[in-house]
Amino acid sequence: MQQATGFRGRVALSISTALALAIAAMPARAGERAAQAFDLPAQPLGAALAAVARQSGIELIAPSALLAGRTAPSLSGRYAPREALDALLVDSGLVIVERDGVYGLRPASAVSHEAESRGTIVVTGTRIRGGGAAGASVITIDRAELDRGGYATTQQMLQALPQNYGGGPSEATLGISLGNNATANTGFGTGVNLRGLGTSSTLVLLNGNRPPLGGFSGAFADVSMIPASMIERIEILADGASALYGSDAVAGVVNIIPRTRFEGLEVSLRAGTADGDFGEVQAGIIAGQKWASGRVVLAYEYFDRGRLAASQRDYATEDLRAFGGPDYRTSYANPGTIQSGGTTWAIPRGQDGRGLAPGDFTPDTVNKADAWAGEDLLGSQERQGLYGRVEQEWRDLTFYGEGLYADRRFATRARPISLQPRTVPVGNPFYVDPAGTGQPVRVQYDFRRDLGSEVAEGRVRAIGLDGGVLWTRGAWEVDMHGTFGEQKERSSLLNLVNNARLAQALADTDPATAYNLFGDGPSTNPATIEFVRGSSTTYQTYRLWSVGSRADGPLFDLPAGSVRLAVGGEYREERFAADGINDRSAPVPIALPIELPGQRDVLAGFAELAVPLFGSDNEQAGLRRLDLSLAGRVEHYSDFGTTANPKLGIGWTPIDGVSFRVSYGTSFRAPAFSDLDQSINSRIIFALPLADPASSTGSSNALVLRGNDPGIGPERATTWTAGTDIEPAFLPGAKLSLTWFHIRYRDRIVDPSSELFSMLPNRATYGALIDDSPSPAEVAGYFADPTYVDISGLRPDDIDLVIDARNQNLSVVKLEGLDFDLGYAAKLAGGDLGLGVSGSWLMRYDQAVTTEAPTADIVDTLGNPVDLRFRGRASWSKNGFGLAAFVNFVDGYSNQTASPAEQVDGWTTVDLQLSYQFPAQGRAGMTLAFSISNLFDADPPYVNNFNGISAVGFDPNAASPVGRMVAIQAKRSW
């Protein structure tokens, strides 16, 4: 894999290539073809439809009464006229009908059965074709908005979403954050964490299908495997949706929809760079062809990103004194520190460990080292992705197949994990005991100057296949399909210490081959250093098979329109297997079996009913439109039994331009395989002092248990939403959307270790997890456990209490908040203006450890979501020129792990993009874009972020260390 070194040269080459593509943008000759290039901003629906009609030369009849108060999304790409019109009408409640080459516009409920065509869009939030479910609010990020954001990866697109909390599995949080399942991220991927309820509570779909899962034991859907350039749009339903999609959709659903209807050829190239020789290159190509009875699309993307060294960011350090914080550096240094005679002795600098005498040492001194020295904040990533889809009609059948293959390699210089005191026998030729005890001494030593930085590297490969047949019979459609998904991960840790071989080398009495821990820098025979070099590798495979069928269509007509039904069933098998090779604990590499429950079968049946009660044909005063949606799903899990989840939605339009909606539903999530893991690799025990107001000394020595509680059970949730959508007639182009949400999450599986430093000061909340009177035998057993890691030098007699910080069902979480989006589209100076702001206001996030314990509002605290996050937007375009600006805001919060608690500042960044689209000639066209993310290079706010093992001066859950990223992108289409 290519590293960051010399990355600016590659960026310069990529920019040169982009400019060469610009020169190639001279108008190309194109034949008369149905598809054309469109680039329309969000605007009133009538204006957008008129623009498509003018450019395409089609005849369109659109009654003004149907257009009043409606807006169209932006449209960018190559579309046939009918496809462009359909895209503009998504979520409008209107559909296009065609007769003798003339296009018309009618309400969806009034369209005759004969006018319905195969492949009608099914919007996320419903199983019924032709429109959204009553009561549902779907956030749509279309291709044009994705392009304006200047994103290079799918995870960047989703991280900008205000409803998505940055805590959980991501490469930025790995090794820093311990909560939200971040430690399961063995493949350096990225999950989606809607509402901060955990990545396992957010269902991610790829074109409506479950992708294979990533991370240890399939802990989350890894969106980093999905190429960004193949995405048409992303739909987010931030609402419980188990009644529609299954028992994992507690916080909501993210449906990533590829460019299945693309026609023509498009080549894209993007290059970006940031301070610290950090950069990325992305290249993609997509081709699509349509014929009378079918179509095919193929896409390929390559992405390469260098590493971001910790040395390039001042806040990437364990010594936080420069920011007014403490010094968390440890005494595992080089030269190291001797423990003997009940005190510590710093090994002198500037010598090779030969001939040291007790008089060379000073008692009560230590050498310190920063675990971030020489390491990476972000590692290098290289990914290739291939996507394809084919459709073929035959009579009343449409056969289709779809596939995605992705291959990602990663490497990072990781902070050391081989930190434990090493016992040096008296017979070691370099042995010295400053205390004069004549006994073996313990040395705290940093091996990185001997072995090099510990490196985490690996490879992730994913494949997803979906195929089936659509059968159209009148207005009914039946979809029968099967899917297969597999994600394979190999993750290796290199340059580790093999403890068994090190013990042999320390016991060696030959000065030519014995290991020397007493020097400043490498002071040991290189052959001996190689002898003790160890490693660890794990292999994981997650597989998913499923078959399903769905039928939907009209049942009967009411005065307001057709009552429509969707009904279907699914069968799914999930399998997980893992093993590895351990070259850390035995003289020779040994197999590392990973045994955990890795098999699950799920059988499901579902039904959904859409009932129009009032519409254009029977409207009354205050009842322009009233729709009812009912859905239910029953699932049987082979390991957790049966669950049934209903959902109810109501949509009401009292007058034109004003609508209200409400929904209710329940959700269920069975524990993931990682939640059930009881293997030795899933557990760790350590001891450390914690601030404790109940102690006379102000602190207590705590023994901390981490892993999975053996009694973990399923989770359940109840969700309410209510909202309004307003498009005022007196201000065309304006739209306001508000959605209130309330989630009661029972028996939620959470990792309490993220609150470790808040537990003792808040015993009323966490008392059930604290044992203030552990028996000496119990404590001794924990210290003797093979998973115990000495990070503090505490002994069994020093322990005051035991904290159970294992993953477990922490009873009840109550979440309440408000999503908002305000937008405005108008003409300005002869161009198209777009303004808006979208965000999420979290009013409360109450968590109780047990049903008897008082609740604690954890919103606005370190390791949890903030109360306010929003993204403002402004764009203007004219004659191919485009300007877009975004303001991203994350509110401040409290760091209660510090004593006393510290306030963390909010974080505001600005993104900017300048673009130009050359005049199109049919499909042929060219677009250049220049993007700057974090325009003013705002550093993340300082955070005294200590996780009990290591520290850093920022919070990757709420801020990015990348800084200002400058990128240029070129797209050439034919």
N, C-alpha and C positions, 0 to 999 in steps of 0.2 A: 504494500500500500504506500502511496505517496504521502510524505509527511509535510509539515508546514514549511520546512526549509526550502527557500527559493520559490515560495508560493507567488510572490509578487511578479516574478518572471512569467509564470503561467497565466496570471491574471492579465498582464500586459498583452500576452499572445492572444488571449481570448477577446480582449477589447479590440485588438487589431482585426481579428476575424469578424467581430460584430460590425466594425466599420466597413470591412470589405463587403459584407452582406448588404450594408446600406447602399454602397455603390451599385450593387447588383439589383437595386430596387427600381431601376428604370422600367417603365411600363412594359409588360410582356404581352404578347399577342395571345388572346384567349378566345376560344370559340364560344358560341352561344350555349350556355349551360344554365341549369335551373338554379344552382346554388350561387350565392353571392356573398361578399364580405359586408357585414354590418358592424357598426360601432355606434350604438345609440345610448345616450345617458338615461338614467331614470327620469321619467317625465310623465305628464298626464297621458292616460292611455290613448286618447283620441289622437294626440300628436304623434305618439309612437307608431300607431297603426297606419296613420297617413304617411309617415316617412317610409315604412316598409312598402306600402302600396306604390308610392312614387318611384322608389328605387327599383322595385321589381316589375313595374309596368302592369300590375294586376288591377282588376276591378273589385273594389271592396265596398260593401254596403254595411254601414255601421250606424244605427240609430243613435242620435245624441242622447236620448233618454237613458240608454244603457251605458253610456260612457261617463256620465256626470259623476264627479267625485272619485273616479277610479284612476289609479296611477299604474304605470308599467315599470317593471324592473329594467335595469340596463341590459343591453344586448350587444355582445361582441363575439364575432366568429363568422364562419361560413355556414349559411343556412339556405335551404330552399324556401320559397315564399311561405308555403304552408307551415314549415317548421318554425320559421321566424314568428309567424302569427301565434302559433301554439305556445311558444316560449314566452311571448309577451302577456299571454292570458293566464299563466300559471297563478293559482290562488285568487283569480278574479271572479270566479263564479260564472264566467262566460266561456263559450266555446265557439269555434269556427265551423260553419257548415259550407259545403261547396256543391254547386250544381252548374253544369255546363260552363265551367271555367270562371264562374262568378262566385266570390266569397261573401258570406254573410256572417252576422254576429247575432248569437242568441243566448239566453240564459241556459246554463248547463241542464237544469231540470226540465227545460222545454224542448230539448233536442229529441227528435224522433229516434226510435231504435235503429232505423235503417241508416241514419247519418253517422252512427258511432262507428269508429274504425278500430282496427287492431292496433295494439300498442299504445292505447291512450295512457297518458302519464298517470301513475299512481303516486300521489304525494305522500311523503313521510307523515305518519300520524293516522293513516287509514289504510285499510286493505281494499277499499272500493275505488274503482277507477273514476276519473273525471273531476275530482275536486277534493278539497280538504274536509276533514271530519268536523262536525259541529263542535264547538267548544275548544278546538285545538288551536294553538298558536305556534306556527313553524317559522323558525328563523332561517332564511335562505341567503347564502353567500354565493353569488353567481361568478361566472368566469371573469366578467369584466371587473368585478370588485376584487377578485383574487389577483388579477394582473395589476390593478392600481395599487395594491398593497405592497408590491415588490417582493413577494415571498419566494423563497427558493424551495421550501419543503412543506409537506402537508402539516407537520407538527407546528411550524411557524404560523400557518394559517389558523390553526385551531387555538394556539396559545394567545392570539390576539382577541379571542372571543371573551367578552367580559364575564360570561357565565361559567367559563372554564377556569378552575383554580389550578395554579401551577404546581401545587404539591402533589407528590406521588411519583411514579416511575418516569424519569427523564434522565438524560445523560448529565444534565446540570445538577440534579439533586442527588445523584448516586454518590454515596460515601459521605454526604453532608447531612441530608435529611434521613431520619430513621422512620418517620411515620408515613401514613398513607400508602403503605406497601412499596415504598421506594426501594427497599433492600431486595425485592424480588427481581430487580431489573438486571439480570445477569447478562443480557445481550445488548445493553446500552441503547435500548429503544425508548419510545415515548408513548404514554397512554393519554387518555382523555378523562378529566375529573370534573364533571359537571357538578356544580353546587358545592364542591369540596367534600362530597360524600364517598369518594374513593373511585378509582378506575374500574374496580370490579362491579360498581353500581351504575356504570354508564355503558349502555350497549352500543357498540360500534358496528355498523353495517357497511358493506361494500356493494353498492347497487342492490340493496335490499337483502343481502345474504350475510351471514356471519362469517367473518374471516377466521383463519386459525389464530390461536392466541400465542402470545410470547411471554418472556420472562420465566422465572422459575415456576414450574408446574402449571404453565398456562395462566399466569396471574392477570394478564391484561391484553387488550388488543393493541398491537404495536403499529401505530399509524405511520411511523417513520419508514415502513416498508412500502408505502403507497406512493408512486411517483406523482409529483405535484402537477406536472404538465399534462397528465391525462385526465385531470378532474374537470368536469363540466360545472358542477356546483356542489355545495355542501348544505344539507338540510339538517337543522338541529331542532328536535322536539324536546324542550327542557321541561318535561313532565313525565310522571310515571306512565309507562306504556306496556306493562306486562300483559295486559289484556289483548294487546295487538301482536307483540313481538316475542314475548317469552319472559321467563322469570328472572332475567338479569337487568331489565330496563327499569331500575328504581328511580334514578335521578333523571333519566331521559335517554334519548336515542340520537346518535350522530350517524347520518346516512351519507356516505361519500359516493357521489354519482359520477361515473366516468363519461367521457365524451362519446357516447354510443352512436350518435347520429351525425358525427363529423363527416364532411365530404371535402375532398381535395387533398392537398399536401401542405404540411406546415413544418418548418424547421425553426427551432429556437435555440438561442445561446445566451447564457447569463453568466456574468463573472462579478464577484464581489470581494471586497477586502476591508479589513478593519485593523485598527492599531494593534501592533504586536505580531506582525507577519502572519496574521490570521486571515484566511480567505477561503473562498469556495467557488467552484465552477459547476455549472449545470448545462447540459445539452440534451435536447429532445427532438424527436421527429414523430409526427403522427400523420397517417394517411387513411383516407376513407373513400369508399366507392359505393355508389348506389345503382342498382339496376331495377328493372320493372317489378321484380318479385323478391328483392332482397337487398342486403347491404353488408359491407364488411368494414371493420376499422382495425388498424394495427398501430401501436404506439410503443416507442422505446425511449427511455431516459437514462442518462448517466449523470451522477452527482459525485463530486469529490470535494471534501473540505479538510483543511489542515487543522492542526491542533492549536489551542490557545494555552500557552504556558502560564503557570501561576505567577511566574516572575514578572509578567507583563501587567499585572494588576496589583496595586498597592494593598488592597484589602484582602488579597489572597494570602493570608498569613495567620499563624497561631499567636503571634505576638501583637496584641491589639492595643498596646500602650500608646501608640501614636494617635489613636482615635479616642483616647480616654478610657480604654478598657483594660482588662487584666492581661497578663502574659500566660498563655496556655501551653507554651512550649514544654516538652517533657525532658526528662533527664536521659532519654534514649538518644545519645549523641555520639559523635566520633570526633575527638576522643570521648570515651564513655565515663561512667560514674560507678565507683565501687561501693557496694553495700557490705559493711562489716562492722562488728562491734556495736551494733545499734545506731550507727550513723552513716553518713555518706561522705565519699572522698572523690573529688574531681580528679580525673587522670590528667596529668600535666600536658600542655600542648607543646608542639615542636620537638617531639622525640618519637622513637620507633618502638617503645615498649620493652627495650632490652636494657637490663641493668638498673631498673628502677628500684629504689629503696623506700622503706616506710617514711623516712624523713623528707621525701619529695612531695608529700601530700599534706593538704590542709583539711582538718575535719569540718564537717557540716558545710561542705561545698558541693556543687553539682555543675556539670556541663549540660547545656541545653541545646536542643536542635528543633528546627521548625519542620514539621512533617510536610509542609507545602514546598519546601526548598527543592528545586529541580523537578517538580511534578507539573501536571496539567490540570487546568480547570475544565477544559473540554478536549477530548481526544480527537483523533482524526477519524473520518468516516468516508467510506467509498461505497456507493450503491449503484446497482444496475437494475432496471425494471423493464419488463415487457408485458404489454397488455394487448389483448385481442378480443374481438367479438364478431360473430357472423350471424346473420338472420336469413332465412329462406322461406318464402311462402309457397304453399302447394295446396290449391283448392282452399278449404276453410281451415287449414293448419298452417302454423308458423313455427318452424324449427329454429332453435337458437342455441348457441354455445358461446361461452365467455370464459376467459382465463387470465390470470395474473401470475407472473413469476418475478420474484425479487431476490436479489443477492446483495447482502450488505456486509462489509468488513469494517472492523473498528480496532483501534489501538490507542491506549492512553498510558501515560506514566502516572501510576496510582500511588497514593500515600501508603506508607508501609503498614503491613498487618503483622509482620514478624516481630512485634514488640513484646518481649518478655525478658526478665532477668536471666542471664546465663550463668550457670554454676561452673566455676573454674577449680578443678582439683589442685591439691597441693603439689602434685607431681608435674603439673604443666611447667615447662621450662621458663615461661614468662610470668609465672605466678608471683604476686606480691600482695601482702596483707598489711595495709597501713595501720590497722588496729592491733596487729601482733597476736591474733588469736591462734594462729597455727592451724586454722580450719579452712575448708574451702570458702571462697568468697563468691559473691554474686556481682555480676557486672551488667549494667544497663548500657547496651551498645547498639548503635545504628549501623547496619550492615550495608547501607546504600553506597558508601565510598568503596566498599569491597566488591559487591555484587552488581552495582548499578541500581538505578531506580527499579522498583517493582513495576512490572508492566502487565496490564490487563489487555488482552487482545483476543479476537475471535471472529467468528463468521456466523451470520444468520441467513438462512435461505427459507423462503416461503413460496408456496404455490396454492392457488385457489382456482377451482374449476367449477363451473355451473353450466348445466345444459338441460334442455327440456323442450316441450312443445306446447304451443298455445292453440287451443281449439275454439274457434268462434262459431257460435250458433245463434243467429239473430243478434239480439242485444246482450247475450250472455257470452262470457269468456271463461274457459277452463285452462288453468296453467298447471302442468305436471312437470316437475323438475327434480333433479338430484344435484347435490354439491359434494365436493371433496376439498378439504383443506389440510395443509400440513406445514408446520413451521419447525425447522431444525436449527438448533443453536449449539455452537461450540464456543465455550469461553475458557480461556486459559489465564492463569496467573504465573508469571515468569519471574526469575531472579528472587525466589523465596529462599528461606533458610530451611534446609533439611535438618530437623532437630536431632534425629538419630545419628546422622553422620557428623554433625557438629559436636555432639557429645563425645564421639570417638576421637575427633581431632583435638578437642580440649583435653582429653585424657592422654593424648600422645606425649611421650617424654622426650621425643627427638626434636630439638630446636629447629631442625631443617624442615620438618613437616607438621609440627604442632600448630594449632590455631592461636594467634596472638591477638587478644582483645585489649591490650594495654597501650597500643600506639596511637599516634595522631595520623589518621589516614591509613591506607592499606599497608599493613606491616606483616602480612602472612605470605608464605610461599604461594604463588599464583596457582599451582597445581592443587594445593589444599583448598584454596578458595573455590576452584571448580568442583572439588570433591563435595563440598557442602552445599553447592547450588541446588536448589530444589524447585519444584513447580507443582501446579495442580490444574487439572483439566476436567471439565464436566461436559457431558453430551446430553442434550435434551431433545425430545421429539414430541410434539403435540399434533394429534390427528383428529380430524372431524369428518364424519360422513353424515349426510342427511338426505332424506327424500321427503317430498311434500307435494301437496296439491291444493289449489285454490280455485273456487268458482265464484264469479260475481256477476250480477246483472239485476234488472228490475223484477220485482215481484208483482206489483200492481200499481195503478195510478191513483193518486189523490188529487184533489183540486189544485194543490200547489205543485204537483209533479209526481215523479215515480218514487215509490218506496224501493230502495235498493238493498240487496243482501250480498254479503261476502261470507263464504263458509269454506273451511278447509282443515287439513290436518298435516302434521309433521312427525317424522321420527328422526331422532338424532343420536349418534354415538360419538362420545368423546373419549380419547385415549391419551394417556401421557406416560412416557417412559424416560428414565434417565439413568446414567451411570457415569463413571469417571475414572481418572487415574490420579492417585495421590502419591506424590513424591516429596512429602513434607515430614512424615512421622516415622517411617521405617527405613532401614538401610537401603532397601531397593524399592522401586515403584510398586505400588499395590493397587489392585482394583478397588474402586470406590463405589460399591453398590448404593443406590439411592432408592430406598423402598418406601413408598407411600401409596395411598389409594390413588390409582390412576385410571379408573374405568368408570364410566357413567353412561347410562342410556336414558333418553328422555322421549316420551310419547306425548303428543299434544294435539288438541283439537280446539278450533276457534270459530267464532261467528261474529259478524258485525252487521248492524242494521242502520241505514240512514233513512230518516223519515222527514220529508218536508211538510210542515204543517201549514205554513203560509208562504206565499210567493207572489210573483207578478200577476198570476191569474186569479188569485182570491185575496189579495191584500186588503187590509182594513186600516183605519186610522191607528197609528201606533204599532202596526203589525205589517210592515212592508215585507218582512221575511222572518220566519221562525223555523228552525231546523232542530231535529233531535238525533243524536247518535248514541247507539247502544252497542257495546262490545263485551265479549267474554272469552276467556281462554282457560282451559283445564289442562294441566300438565302432570304427568306422573314421572317422578325421578326414581331410578332404580335403587338409589341409596338414601333417599329422604322422603319417599312417599308422594302423596298427591296434593296438589294445591289448585285452587280456582281463584281467578282474579277477574273482577268486572270493571267496566269503565262506562261512565255516562257523560255525555257532552250535550250542551244546549247552546245554540247560536241564535241571537235575536237582533233584528234590524228594525228599530222603530221608525226611523226616517232615513232618507237617503244620506249617506255619508257618515252615519253613526251606527255602530253595531256593538253588541255586548256578547260575551261568551263566558261559560262556566263549565268546569269539568270536575269529575270525581273518579277516583280509581284506587285500586289496591295493587300492591306489587309483592313479589317474593324473590328471594335469591338464596339458592343453596350455597353452602360454603365451597369455595374454589379448592382445587387439589392442594394448593399451597397452604390454605387455611387448615387442612387436615394433616399436614406433614408433622410427624412426630420423630423423624429421624434425627440422628445426632448432628447432622449438618444444619438443621433448622433451629438449633438451640444455642444460646450463649449465656454464660453467667459471669458477672463481674462485680467488683466492689468499688465503691468510691464514696467520699464524704459529700453530703448534701446539706444545704441550708435548712435548718429546722428550728422554727420559733419555739417549739415545745421543749427543746433541749437547753440545759443551763449553759452550755458552751456555745449555743447558736448554731450548731451543726450536729449531724448524726452520721455515723458510718453505715451505709446501706449496702446490702447484698441484693443485686438486681437480677431477676430472672427474665429472660427474653426468649421468645419462641411462640409456640401455639398451645393454648390450653386444650387438654384432651376432651373437654366437654363442649367444644364449639358446636353450635347448632345453626339452623337456618335463620335468615333475616326476613322481616316483613315490614311493609310500609303502607301508609295511606296518604294519598295526595289530593289536595284541593287546588284548583286554580280558578281565577276569575279575572276578566279583562275587558278592555274596550279598544276599539279601533275607530278613529275619527279622521275623516277626510272632508274638511269643511268646504262647502260649495262657494263660500265667499272668498276663499283663498285657494284657488286651484293649484295643485302640485304639493300641497301640504298634507302631511299624514302623521298622526300620533297614535302610538300603540303602547298600552300599559297592560301588564300581566302581574297580578298578585298570585303568589304561590305559598302553599303551606304543606309541609311534609312532616309526618309523624313516623319516624323510623324506629321500629322496635327490634330489640335483640341485634342491633347492628354490630358487625364484627369490625373492631377498630384496634389499632396498635397504640396502647396507652403510653408507650415509651417516649412519644413526642412531648408528653406532659411530665416527664420524669422530674424535672427541676421545679415543678409547681406542686407536686403531690404533698410533700411534707408541710408547706405553708397552707395547704388547703385540705386538711384532713377530713373536714366535713363532707367533702366531695369524693375524695379518693381513699377514705378510711378502709373500705372493703378490700383494697389491694395492699394494705400495709399490715404486716405482722410485727408488732412492737416487742414481742416476747418469744423470739425463736429459741428453741432448745439448742444447747451446745452440740448435741449429736446431729441435729438437722443442719446446722451451719457447717460442721465438719464434713458432712456428706456433700454439701454443695461445693466446698473447696476441693474435695477429692474427685468431683465429677470431671470427666474428660473435656467437657465444654467450658470449664472455668478458664478465664483469661485474666491474668494479673495486670491491671492497668494502673494500680495505685500503690502497690506494696503493702496493702492492708493484710492483716493476719486474722484467723478465725476469732481470736480473743478480742479483736478490735470491733467486731460487728455489733451494732446496736439493734438493727431491724432488718427485715426482708421485705422487698417490694416485688409484687407479682406484676410485671410489666409485659406479660405475654399477650399475644393477640387473643381476644375473647369477645363474647357477646356483652357489650356494655349497655344493655337494656334499652334506653330510650334516648332518641335524639329528636328535637323539635326544631324545624327550620322554617323561617318565614321571611319573605322578601318581596321585592318588586322589580320586575324587568321593565325597561322602558326603551322606546325608540321614537325619535322625533326626526322627521325628514321633510325636506322642501326642495322642489325642482321648479325651475323657472328659466326664462330667457334673460340674459344679461350681456349687453354690448354685442349683440348679434350671435352670442354663443349660448351654450347650455350650462346652467348653474345648478349644482347640487349641494345642499347643506344638510347636516344631520348630526345626531349624537345618539349612541346606543349604549346601554349600560345595565348594571344590576346593583340594586341596593339591598343588602342583606340586613334585615331588621333584627333578627336574633338567630342564634345557633345554640340552643340549649342542649346540654348533654348531662345525663345522669349515669353514674357508674352502675347503680342498681336501682330498682324501683323504689327502694326506701330512701335512697340518698337524695339530698337536695340537688337541684339542677344548677349547672354553671354555664353562663353564657360565654362561649369561647370565641365568638366572633371578635375580630380585631386583636387576636393574640398570635404570637409566633407559632408557626406550624398549623395555622388554621386560616380560613378565608377572611379577607377584610370586609368591612361593611359596604364600601362603595368602590366600584371600578367602572370606568366608562371609556369609550373611544369616540371622539368627535371626528367629523369628516367634512371636507369641503372640496369640491371639484368644479372645474370649468373647462369646457372644450369648445373649439371652434375651428372649422376647416382643417381637421386632422390634428391640431395642436391640443394637448391636454395638460392640465395642471391639477394635481391632487395633493392634499395635505391632511394629515391625521394627528390628533392629539390623544395620547394614551395616558390615563391617570389611574394610579393605584393608591388608595388612601393609606394613611399611616396607621400604626397599630402599636400594641404594647408588647414588650418583651418581658414576660413574667418569669422567665428562667433566670434573669439577672436579679441580684439582690442589692439594693431595692430595684423594683421593676423600672425598666427604661422605656421611653417612648421612641418609636422608630418613625422617621419622617416618611411622608408620602413620596411617591415617585412619579414624575411627569416626563414624558418623552414626546418628541415630535418627529413624524415621518413625512417625507416629501417625495413626490415623483413628477418628473417632466417627461412628456411623451409626444411623439409625432407619428401619425399614421399617414404614409404616403398615399396619394390617390389610387384607389383600387381600379383594376381593369379586369372585371369579372371576378374570378377567384384570386387572381394575382394581386399581391399587396405586400407591404412592408411596414413594420412598426418598430420604432426605436424608443426605448424608455431608459431614463436615468433616475435611479432611486437612491434615497438616503434614509436609512433607518436610524433613529436616535440622532437627529440632526445636530443637536447641541452637545452630543457626547456626554450625557448626564450619567454620572456614576450611580450604581445602586446605593441606596441609603445605608449608612453604617448600622450594623447589627452585631451585638455581642452574641454570636451564634455558636454556642458550645453544646455538642450533642452527647457529652459524657465520655467521649473517646478523643475527639479532635475538635478544632474550632476554626472559624473563618469569620471575616468581617462583613459578610453580607448574607442575605437570605435568598437562595435560588428559587424558593417557592413563589416569591413576589417580584423578583427583578432578575435581569439578565446581565451577565458579565461581559457580553460581547462589545458593548459600546457602539460608537458610530460605525455603521456598515454602509459603504458606498458601492453601488452596483450599477452595471449597465446591461441591458437586455435587448436583443434583437430578435425579431420574428419575421420570417419570410414565408409567404404562402403562394401556392399556385393552384 
